[in-house]
Amino acid sequence: MNFGTNVLAFQNSHLLFLFARSVLLQGGFFFVFMLIIYFDSLESL
């Protein structure tokens, strides 16, 4: 039974999941930031 390779694959998928989640969170914050700038520029017109 290849227990070591299974653990390694699990750790790799877990790191990939954490990376994707952090990118998604940063993308969400960036989207909200762009919306705030957009509405701020609308109010200043």
Secondary structure, DSSP 8 states (H G I E B T S, - for coil): --HHHHHHHHHHHHHHHHHHHHHHHHHHHHHHHHHHHHHHHHHT-
